[in-house]
Amino acid sequence: MHVNAKKISFLGLLLAICEILLVLSKTLDFSTLFLLAAASFCTGIAVRECGFTLGFGFFAASEILGLLLAPDKLYCITYGMMAFYIWATDAIWHFLYHKNSQKNWTKLFWVIKYLLFNVMYLPAVIFLPRLFYAGVYRIEMIVLLILGGQVVLFLFDKAYCYFQDAIWGKYRKFLQ
């Protein structure tokens, strides 16, 4: 497998930016989710610029390095779920689009995205409640977290699509 030096150096710099955002997410407590989401967007950049294999390698490296460097390890779990969601949805879109590009796959794609999210999110709400809420954990709170998670997924996905189209689409031309 040939990997050129430009891709590796780009992924290394992107990994540094990602880890800075992870560390800042604990340092600046008022914008934790924003910084974790921004760090996970780096995985999407890696996938779009270098492919799915190197994108997954970037995801694994960022998660391992995050576990070593980040002051709060619970944030690494949240980041890992966000980054894996981005990697998986990009892979699913690529698979669905190239399988039959003439059809409109957006409805199926959204169903698969919500299933993927809930496969990761629901066990986390049930088995890792401290990740979401530090208070008393009652059934009402579980229902509220599940419904709130669906809204947050929609907003996260829209923010990621906007970032890839409007922001990264403008700046990626400077890589060449």
Secondary structure, DSSP 8 states (H G I E B T S, - for coil): ----HHHHHHHHHHHHHHHHHHHHHHHSGGGHHHHHHHHHHHHHHHHHHH-HHHHHHHHHHHHHHHHHH-S-HHHHHHHHHHHHHHHHHHHHHHHHHHH-TTS--HHHHHHHHHHHHHHHHHHHHHH-GGGT--S---HHHHHHHHHHHHHHHHHHHHHHHHIIIIIIHHHGGGG-
